[in-house]
């Protein structure tokens, strides 16, 4: 079914308010992932106006070059006369010769339904605004109105944090708010509840049932209320609403992206196929951002630059501390058990503390790497295994250490976050890392705060986790029985041996033996390999600490080297009760305070 666009009145200025830029987007060619976008920019005083596509997006730190998906660009004046268009760079169009108004039209190809890009097809129009709409930097303070020509034949409706004008026309006070307002247009299911005079919405686009939506919404409500307890209050949402834009369909791309009064949640997992439990973690993470990063905001991200990479040394706090609370909140909300939560700490913990990257960068410097790793793309091989630790993970395990060490002093991380919220979040005063350092000194004392920042933030030392975990009745140990090789391996395509898939870790047995990515291990001590055998199981037949002869191929040539297996450096986390140890009454009380469970 085809729809006629109501653009004539709009683009002759009859429906435009002075100093308001208007957009209209239609989806007639959705089957080919195309959207037609038209816009009018009135009351122009400059002879030449430049229009651009953003190069990045709120919540992202790398360059994405959205202009690559734009074609068919045309520009006319208010009378329909074609204007002169030049291209000063790959992501801009310069228009001249207008009569005080410029109308532009272009086609957008959109086929990635996540938190960064847009996707248009017959299931939905999933729009990340910077990936969709052109803008003029010189007109960024103007009010914006956008009309979505929804596919009524597909029962589409609009979900967005943008305030409604009428029908399917929405408004934004300026370009910045517009760019921060993702929009889901589909036949979604809507659930809402009220908290302290604010409305929390779940716009759920999925192929499941109303009953599944109800059940999932109950989990969402638990997350919202549990996170509110950390800060003592919800943020003051600009228009009284916060909306989860959840899209769980097979053609989506797994992602989560925070915005000021909404968040994108996407997954290929349906609620019936594991998504009920697994997707809720993204809900926990992204809603915590409504405080930490959206309002408790690093000064280095203000204002957000839509035309350059955005670098911040505070992501260990903005993203990392949020990651710590992601799992903790699920436990506190009763959506995971204390046992599941505690044992689940091991993966992130081992990734961080067994990484050789700490010798090169501290958490601040790891945060500086975001423009290279945050969904950034490159074709040349990199050495991330040895020189990068995700600021999400690094910050998460540091938050764990800070929380438990504060609890040893009769304090806790919740109250520290609350103090930061009151000073920098509720007031929306962007913070520096020094501000965070000073805030911890003010909350816990100068000696405590200086020790934490000087050792673990400005340096890369490891806190005394064993003592901290023991204080809440958790055993942290290194079994040291499994052999450690130091590389990711898998059976090669031709079944000739085990191929090393990534760079070997510095200091590991594989690294010391001179093995590298792409090498194919043919045998160790002439022991035959079998196709259905896991490499870890193959290694178990060899003794630790003894020289082993490794035959392998590199670039098609057979070679040999000597390798000495070491014990695994990995730690495990266990409740004392599961290790047949009896936690003290104080330990159990501390655990109860930490996890907020009986």
N, C-alpha and C positions, 0 to 999 in steps of 0.2 A: 504494500500500500504506500503510495507516494503522498507527501504533504507539500502544500504550497506555502512558501515562506512569507510571513507578513513583514516584508522588509521595506516595501515602498514608503509607507508612512514614516517608518523609523528613519530611513535614510534620506528623506526630504526634510527632516528636522521637526516634523509635527509632534512627535512623541518625545523629543529630547529636551532635557533641562539644560540650560546653559552651564558650561563647565562640567558636564557629565559625559564621560566616554561610554558608549553603549556597544555591547557585543551581542551577537546572536549566533547560535550554533545548532546545526541540524544534522540528522543521522540517516538520511535517506539511503545512503550507500553503505550501511553498516555491515552488510555481508562481506564487503571488501575492506573493512576496517578503516573506512574513510569518514571524516567529518568535514562539513563545509562550514567555515567560520567567516562571518562578516562583522565589521565594526565601523563605527563612525566616531570621529574625533572633531568636534566643532570648536568654533571660537578660537582659531589658531592665530597667533601673532607672529610666529616665526615663518620665514619664507620656505625653509627647509625643515622637514620633520623626519626623524629617524625612528624606524620601528625595529624591534629586536625580538628574538626568541631568547628566553632565559638559557643560561648555560649550566645552571645548577638549581637546586630545589630545597625548600626548608626541610631541615632534618637530615639533609645530605651534606657532605663536605667536599665531594669531588666534582669535577667537571663532567657534564653529560651531553652537551651539545644537542639540545632538542631541535635545533633548526634543521637537522638532517632529515626530519620527517615532514617538512613543509614543502609544498610545490603549488604551482598554479597561482602565484601571487599576482594580484591586480590592484591598482589604486586609481580612484576617480575623485573628481571634485563633487560639489553638491548638485551639479547639473548633469553628472554622469560623464563628464569629459575625462578621457584617459590622461593620467599624469605621468611625468617622467620618473622612472625608478632606476636607481643605481645600487650597486652592491659594494659598500666600503670594506666589508669583511665577511667571513662565512656565516655570521649569525645576525646580520643587519640588512635592512632595506631602507634606503634614503629616498624620500618622496619630495618633489618640488613642483612649483607651478600651480598650486591650489588656489582656491578663491575664499579661503577662510575656514574651509572644512575639508576633511579627507575621509573618504570611504575606502576601506581595504577589504579584500576578499582573498581567501586562500584555502587550500585543501590540506588537511592533516591526516597522515597515515598513523594509526595508533593501534598497537597490538601487543601490549604488555600490561596486564592488569595487576599492578603492585602498588607500592607506595611512592614510586618515583616517576613512572611513565603513565601513559593513558592507554586504554583499550576500548575500542568501539567494535561491537559485533551485535548479533541479534539476541544475545543474552543480556547485554547491558552497555551503557556508556559510562565507563569508569574513568573519571577525569582527574588527573593531577594538573592543577592550573598552570604552573610554569611550563609543563610539557605540551600545553594545549593552546594557550592564547599569547599572541604577540602583544607587546606593550611599547609605549614611547616613554623613555626615561624622563624627558622634559615635562611630561604630564602626569607624573607619578602621584602627585597630591590630589588629583581630581577624584571626585566620586565616580564610581563605576556601576553600571547596570548591565546585567547579562540575562538574556532570555534563552532558555533551553527549549528547543522545539522537540518535545518528547514524542516517542513513538507510541501513540495511543493504541495502535493495533497490537502492541506487545504489552499493554497495561503498565507502561513505564510511569514512574513518579520520581520526584527529585528528593534526594537527601543531601544536605550540606549544612555547614555552619554559617553560610551567608544568610542574612535576614531577608525574608520574603517581602517583595513589593506587592505583587498580585499575580495570579495565575501561575506561570512558570518563570516569572521574572524576579530576579534577586539582585541585591545591591551590596556594595562594599564601600566603606568610607574612603578608601584609597587603594593604590596598587598593592601596597605591602599586605594588607589584609586579604585582598583578592587572591594574591599568589599563595597565601597560606590556607586556602579554603578548598580542599579536595571535595569532589562531588561524585556521588554514586546515583546513576539514573537507571532504574530497573524495576522489576516487579518484586520488590523486597518486602519482607515482613517487618513491621514496626512494633517495638515494645518500649515502654517508658515507665519511669517511676520518679517520684519527687523526693528530694533530700534538701532540707533546710531552705525551701523556697526555690530550689534549682531543679531543672528537669534533666534527667539522664536518659538518653535515647539509645536504643540499639536498632539500627537499620540493617537487617540481616538478609542478604541476598544468598540464598542457597537452594539446593534442589531437594531439601528435606521437608519434614512435616511441621505443622504448627505446634504439635506437642514437643518436638525436638527444640523448636525455637523457645518455647516456654521453659523447658528444662535448662537450656543453655543460658537464658536470661537470668535465671536464679543464680547461676554461678557468677555471671557478670555483676549482679547486685552485691554478692558477697565480696567480690574484689573491690568494688567501689567503696563500700562501707568500711572494709578493713584498712584500705589505704587512707581513708579520711582520718582514721584513728591515729595514724602516724603524725599527721600535721595538726590535728585538732579541728580542722575545718576544710571545706572544699574551696578551691579557688573561686574568685568572683568572675564567673564566666560572662563574657561581654554582653551577651543577649539572653542570659538566664538559662542557656541550654548547653549541654555537652552531648555530642553524638558519636557513637561507635559506628563507623562505616565498615561493616563486616561483609566480606565477599568470599564465600567458601564454595567455589565451583571448579570443575576440572580444568578450565582454560585460564584460571588465575595463576599468578606467580606468588609463591610464598613470601610474605613481607609484613612489616608493621611500620607505620610512620606517624609520629606524633605531630599534632598541630595545636593551635592555641585553644580552640574549643571543640576539637574533634580529633579522631584518629582513623587512619586506614588500617584495616586488618584483612589480610588476604591469605588464602591457603587453598591448595588442591584437595586437602582432606575434608571430607564431608563430616558433619556432626555424627552421623551413624557409623562412620568408618575410622574411629579414633580421634576425630576432631573435637569431640565434647571435652576430652581431657587434655589433648595436646595443644589445641588452639587457645585455650584459656591463659596459657603462659604469656602469649603476646598481648592479650588484654591487660594482664597485670603489669607488664613492662610499660606499655604505651600510656596507660592511664596515670601511672606514677610520674610520667613526663609532664602531665598537666601542672604539676608543681615544679619538679626538678628538670629544668632546661627550658620550658616554655615561660616560666615566671621567675624561678631561680635561674637567672640567665647569665652565662659567661659574657663578660664585656667584649671578648674577642669575637663574639657572634652578633654583636649589635653595632650598626644595623646589619642584617643579613645581606650579603652581596649576591645578587642574582647573575652577575656577569663574570665572577672569578671564583676560584676555589676558596672555601672558607676554612681557615686553619685556627684551631684553638688548642691550647695546652691544658685545658680543663676537662677534657672528655673523660678522663679517668673518674672524675666526679659526676659529671652530667650524665654520661652513659653507664659508667661502671658502677656507681653507687645505686643507680636505678636498677641495674642488672642484679645486684645483691638482693634488693627488695623483691625482685620478680618472683623468685622461688619462696622466699620467706613469707611473703603475703599469701601465697597459695596454701602454705602450711598453716598460717594463722587463721585463714578463712575456712579451714577444714577441707580444702580441696586436694590436699595431699597429706600423708601421715608424717609425723616426726621422723620415723625410720626412713621413709622414702626421701624426705628432704635432706637429712643428715648424710645418708649414704650417697646421695646425688651430688654432694659438694665435691666429691673426689675428682670428677672429670675436669672441671674448671681449675681446681687447685693444682692438679698434676700438670696440666697444660702450661700454667703460668710458671710454677716454681721449678719445673724441669726444663724450661726453655733456656738455651744459651744466649738469647737476645738480651737478657738483663745486664750482660757485661757491656752492652753498647748503648742502651737507652734506659732512662728512668720513666716513670709513668707519664710525666709531662711530655717528654720527647716521643713516647709511644703515641700520645694523642696527636702530636704534630704530623704523624704518618697518615692521618685520616684521608687526606686528599688522594693518597695513592692506593688506599685499600677499601674505601667506602663505596663499593659497587663500581669502582674505577676499573677501566680496562686498559690492557697493554698486551702486546704480542711477544715482547721479549721475556725470556725467563727471569725470574726474580728469586731472591734468597730469603723469603719470608720465614721459612722454617728456622732460620738461624739469627735473624735480626729484627723480628717483629713479634710482639705479643699484643693481642687485641686489647684495646683500652676498655672494652666491655668486660673482658675477663679479668684483666689486671686490677681494674677498679673494684670489681666485685669481691675478689679475695682480700683486697685491702680494707674494704668496708667491713667484711667479716672480722678481720683482725681488730679494727677500730671498735666495732660494736662490743666484742667480747672483752677487750681490754678496758673499755669504758665501764663495763659492768663490774669488773674487778674493783673499780673505784666508786661503785654505787651510782654510776651514771649509765647512760645508754645512748645508742645512735639515734633512736627516735627523737629524743629530746634535743639532741644536737641539730638534727635536720629541722626540727620545729623552730629552733632559734635562728637558723639560717633563713628559714622561710619568713619569719617575722621581720628580719632586718633587710633581706634582699628580695624575697619573693612577693610577699603581700604588697610591698612598696614598689616593686618592679625597678629596683636599682641594680643594674648589672654589676656583677662581682668580678674581682680578680682573684688569682690564686693566693696572693698575699691576704686578701680579705678573708678567704677560707681559713688560712693559717691563723690569722688574728681571731677569727670567730671561735676556732677550737681552743685557742689559748684562753679566751674569755669564758668559755663554757667549762673547760676541764682543768684549767691552770696552765701557766706558761711552760712549766717543766714538761708536762704531759704533751701539750700541743707541739712544742719545739721538737721533742723526741720523735713524735710521729712524722712530722713533715721533714725533719732533717735526715731521718734514716730511710723512710719509705716512699716519700714523694720526690724530694730533691736527689735522693740516692735510690738504689735498687736493692736494699737489704731485705732479708726475709724475717718477718716477725716470729715470735715464739708461739707458733700455733699449737704445739703439743700442750703447753700449759693452758692456753686459752680454751682449747676444746675440753680439756679435763675439767675445767671449772663448770662446765655444763653437762658433765657426765658422758662425754664422747671420747672414744679411743681413737687416736690418730697414730697410725703405724705404717711402717714399710715392711711388708712380708719378706722381701729379698729372697724369694725362692724361684720366681719366674726369670728366665733368661732375658736379657735386654740386648737388642740388636742395634736399634737407633735409626730405623728407616721404615717407611711404609712400603710394603711389598705385596705383590699379587702374582698369581700364575701368569706367565707371558702368553700372548695370543697364540703362539705356535706350540705351547705346552712343553717347551724345552727346559724351562726352569722358572724360578721366581724372579720377577723383574722389580727393581727398585724404582718406585714411581715418583718419589720426591727427593729433594736434597737430603743427604744424610746429616744427622744432627752433630754439630761440633762437639767433640769430646766423647762421642759414643763409640762403641766397638766398631761399628761399620765405618764411621768417619776415620778412626785411627788406622783401620785396615786399608784405607785409600779407596773404598768403594764409593760410587756416586750414582746420581739419578740416571736411569737408563741401563745400568748394568743388569745382566741376567745371571743369577746364581744357578750354576749347573749342579753343584754338589758341595757338601762339606764333609771332609774326611772320607770322601768317596762313598758316602751313604746315599743310596738312590732316593730320588724324589718321586712322589706319586701325585697325579693330577688332582685328586680329591682331598689332598692333605693340606691343612692350614699351615702356614709358615711357622707360627708360634708353636704348634704341635711338633713340627719337624725339629725345631731347635731344642726341644725338651730332652732329646736323647743324648745331648752333649753336656759335659761337665763345665761348670762355671770356672773361670780363671785358668783354663788350660788352652794352650795354643792349638788352633784348628786350621786346617788347610782348606781354603775356599777356592773352588774353580768357578770362573765366571767368564762371560763374554762382554766385550765392550767394542762398539762399532764393528761387530762381526768377527772380532778376533778373540780367541780364547786366551785367558790370562789366569794367574793364580796369585793368591795373597794369604797372609796369615792373620787370623782374627782371634781375639780372646773375648769370649762372652762375659758380661758383667751381670750382677743381679739387677733386677728391675728397680729403678729409682722411684717408682710410683707408690703413692700413699693410699691407704684406705681409711674411711671414716665409719665408725660403728658405734651404736649406742652401747654403753657399758653392759647393760643387761644382756645384750646379744653376744657378749664376749665372756659371759659367766662371771662378770664383775659386778659388784654392788655399789652403785653411786650413793654418795652420802646425801643426807637430807638437804644440805645446803646446795649441792650440785643439782638436785632435782628442782629445788626452788628457783635456782638461777635459770635452769632450762625452761621452766614454766614461764618465767618472766620474759625470756628471750623469744620463745615460740608462741607465747600466749595460748597455750593449750594445757589441758589437765594432764 
